Amino acid sequence: MSAVLHRINPSKLLLSKWTAAHPKQREKHFLVTALMRDEEGTVIDIELQAVLTGRTEQMPWQALRDADCWLMGWR
């Protein structure tokens, strides 16, 4: 069984809103606050900030494609 994948343009992720499909510690809504790029300017990682706590974490942008973990927008 394959997971549903969102179609995402990584260059347009900055300030996009995401909802955790399985929130941990009441952190449900997130905002992409930074894009990390390689030498060629290709987006490789994002910084995701929890709206409730302000906690940030860095992850590969491709992680947002997994609809089992992330939902586009705030729900």
C-alpha positions as CSV (number, residue, x, y, z in Angstrom):
1,M,0.0,0.0,0.0
2,S,1.6,3.3,-1.1
3,A,1.1,6.6,0.7
4,V,-0.6,9.5,-1.1
5,L,1.9,12.1,-2.2
6,H,1.2,15.8,-2.4
7,R,2.5,17.6,-5.5
8,I,4.7,20.4,-4.2
9,N,6.9,23.1,-5.8
10,P,9.7,23.4,-3.2
11,S,10.5,27.0,-4.2
12,K,6.9,28.0,-3.2
13,L,7.0,26.5,0.3
14,L,8.1,29.5,2.2
15,L,5.3,30.7,4.6
16,S,3.1,27.8,3.6
17,K,0.8,26.3,6.2
18,W,0.7,22.6,7.2
19,T,-1.3,20.5,9.7
20,A,0.2,17.5,11.3
21,A,-1.9,14.4,10.6
22,H,-0.9,13.0,14.1
23,P,-0.1,15.9,16.4
24,K,2.4,15.5,19.2
25,Q,2.3,17.6,22.3
26,R,-0.6,19.6,21.0
27,E,1.5,20.9,18.1
28,K,-0.9,20.7,15.2
29,H,-0.4,23.7,13.0
30,F,3.0,24.5,11.4
31,L,4.5,27.2,9.1
32,V,7.4,26.9,6.8
33,T,9.7,29.7,8.0
34,A,12.9,29.0,6.0
35,L,14.2,27.2,2.9
36,M,17.7,25.8,2.9
37,R,19.3,25.6,-0.5
38,D,22.4,24.0,-2.0
39,E,25.1,25.7,-4.0
40,E,22.9,25.6,-7.2
41,G,19.9,27.1,-5.4
42,T,17.9,23.9,-5.2
43,V,15.8,23.6,-2.1
44,I,17.0,20.7,0.0
45,D,15.5,21.3,3.5
46,I,12.9,23.4,5.2
47,E,12.5,24.8,8.6
48,L,9.1,24.1,10.0
49,Q,7.8,26.1,13.0
50,A,5.0,24.9,15.4
51,V,2.5,27.8,15.7
52,L,1.5,26.9,19.3
53,T,5.0,26.6,20.8
54,G,7.3,28.3,18.4
55,R,9.5,25.2,18.3
56,T,11.3,24.7,15.0
57,E,12.7,21.7,13.2
58,Q,14.6,21.2,10.0
59,M,13.7,18.4,7.6
60,P,13.9,17.5,4.0
61,W,11.1,19.3,2.1
62,Q,10.0,15.9,0.6
63,A,8.7,14.9,4.0
64,L,5.7,17.2,3.4
65,R,4.7,15.1,0.4
66,D,3.5,12.3,2.7
67,A,-0.2,12.8,3.3
68,D,-0.2,10.2,6.1
69,C,1.9,12.7,8.1
70,W,1.1,16.2,6.7
71,L,-2.0,17.9,5.4
72,M,-1.8,21.1,3.3
73,G,-3.2,24.2,5.0
74,W,-4.5,24.5,8.5
75,R,-7.4,22.2,9.4
